[in-house]
Amino acid sequence: MTGFTWTDEDKRRLLAIKDDLSLVSTASACQLLIADGWRNTYMMGLLPLRPFGLGIRIVGRARTCRYLFRRAPGQGPDPEARRISPEIVAIESIEEGDIFCVDALGVPTSGIIGDILSARLEGCRRR
């Protein structure tokens, strides 16, 4: 997992442009990124834990996680290794205002974080 330190200065910079960013469409943002050499900067099929409503945009620091198929069928995870797995570390480091985005290689029927980790994310809003 790539480390990135989110500084107070980074938070101030986001707050300074947050309202302006909320006016930019996803298509426009993607085109600007492509023009700057950043391709494939999106995840397909993302759905919110709860609907925001038509036309509502959210702006925040994206915390991304991509699940890969790496475990053979019937082979359970090691409980100790699970405590320090990248997704657990990411979820535990989420702050209020962050947006947690999970990609399961485009498989919309994947059950990837489950009820317990979803509840942890809900708790992040109340910290």
C-alpha positions as CSV (number, residue, x, y, z in Angstrom):
1,M,0.0,0.0,0.0
2,T,1.4,3.4,-1.0
3,G,1.8,5.7,1.9
4,F,0.7,9.3,1.6
5,T,0.8,11.9,4.4
6,W,-2.2,14.2,4.4
7,T,-1.0,17.4,5.9
8,D,-2.9,20.3,7.5
9,E,-1.8,22.4,4.5
10,D,-3.4,19.8,2.1
11,K,-6.6,20.0,4.1
12,R,-6.6,23.8,3.9
13,R,-6.0,23.7,0.1
14,L,-8.9,21.4,-0.3
15,L,-11.2,23.5,1.8
16,A,-10.2,26.6,-0.3
17,I,-11.4,25.0,-3.6
18,K,-14.1,22.6,-2.3
19,D,-17.0,24.8,-3.3
20,D,-15.6,25.4,-6.8
21,L,-14.9,21.7,-7.3
22,S,-18.5,20.9,-6.4
23,L,-19.5,22.8,-9.6
24,V,-17.4,20.7,-11.9
25,S,-19.0,17.7,-13.6
26,T,-17.3,14.3,-13.4
27,A,-16.9,14.3,-17.2
28,S,-15.2,17.7,-17.2
29,A,-12.9,16.6,-14.3
30,C,-12.0,13.4,-16.2
31,Q,-11.2,15.3,-19.4
32,L,-8.9,17.7,-17.5
33,L,-7.1,14.8,-16.0
34,I,-6.7,13.1,-19.4
35,A,-5.4,16.3,-21.0
36,D,-2.8,16.4,-18.2
37,G,-1.7,12.8,-18.9
38,W,-3.8,11.0,-16.2
39,R,-5.7,8.2,-17.9
40,N,-8.1,5.7,-16.3
41,T,-8.6,7.8,-13.2
42,Y,-12.1,6.5,-12.5
43,M,-13.8,3.4,-11.1
44,M,-16.8,2.0,-12.9
45,G,-20.0,1.0,-11.1
46,L,-19.4,2.8,-7.8
47,L,-22.5,3.0,-5.7
48,P,-22.9,4.9,-2.4
49,L,-23.7,3.2,0.9
50,R,-26.8,5.4,0.9
51,P,-28.2,7.5,-2.0
52,F,-27.4,11.2,-2.2
53,G,-30.2,12.2,-4.5
54,L,-30.3,13.3,-8.1
55,G,-27.7,15.9,-9.0
56,I,-26.0,15.9,-5.6
57,R,-22.2,16.0,-5.9
58,I,-19.7,15.1,-3.2
59,V,-16.2,16.5,-2.9
60,G,-13.5,15.3,-0.6
61,R,-10.2,13.3,-0.4
62,A,-10.7,10.0,-2.3
63,R,-9.4,7.0,-0.4
64,T,-9.3,4.2,-2.9
65,C,-9.0,0.5,-2.6
66,R,-8.9,-2.1,-5.3
67,Y,-9.7,-5.8,-4.5
68,L,-8.0,-8.5,-6.4
69,F,-8.8,-12.1,-6.6
70,R,-5.8,-13.7,-4.9
71,R,-7.1,-16.4,-2.6
72,A,-7.8,-20.0,-3.7
73,P,-11.4,-21.2,-3.1
74,G,-11.7,-22.9,0.4
75,Q,-8.6,-21.2,1.7
76,G,-9.5,-18.9,4.6
77,P,-7.7,-15.7,5.5
78,D,-5.2,-15.6,8.3
79,P,-6.9,-13.6,11.1
80,E,-3.7,-12.0,12.3
81,A,-2.7,-10.9,8.8
82,R,-6.2,-9.6,8.2
83,R,-5.7,-7.0,11.0
84,I,-3.0,-5.3,9.0
85,S,-4.4,-5.8,5.5
86,P,-4.4,-2.7,3.3
87,E,-8.2,-2.3,3.3
88,I,-8.3,-2.4,7.2
89,V,-5.5,0.1,7.4
90,A,-7.2,2.3,4.8
91,I,-10.6,2.1,6.7
92,E,-9.0,2.8,10.0
93,S,-7.2,5.9,8.6
94,I,-10.3,7.5,7.1
95,E,-11.2,10.9,8.4
96,E,-14.4,12.9,8.3
97,G,-14.9,14.3,4.8
98,D,-13.0,11.5,3.1
99,I,-14.6,9.5,0.4
100,F,-13.9,5.7,0.5
101,C,-14.1,4.2,-3.0
102,V,-13.7,0.5,-3.6
103,D,-13.2,-1.3,-6.9
104,A,-13.8,-5.0,-7.2
105,L,-12.4,-5.2,-10.8
106,G,-15.7,-4.1,-12.2
107,V,-17.7,-7.1,-10.7
108,P,-20.8,-5.4,-9.3
109,T,-22.0,-8.4,-7.3
110,S,-18.8,-8.7,-5.2
111,G,-19.3,-8.5,-1.5
112,I,-16.1,-6.8,-0.6
113,I,-16.3,-5.0,2.8
114,G,-19.3,-6.5,4.5
115,D,-21.4,-5.2,7.4
116,I,-18.7,-4.8,10.0
117,L,-16.4,-2.7,7.9
118,S,-19.4,-0.7,6.5
119,A,-20.3,0.0,10.1
120,R,-16.7,1.2,10.8
121,L,-17.1,3.6,7.8
122,E,-20.4,4.9,9.2
123,G,-18.6,5.5,12.5
124,C,-15.9,7.6,10.7
125,R,-18.6,10.3,10.1
126,R,-19.1,10.6,13.8
127,R,-15.5,10.9,15.0
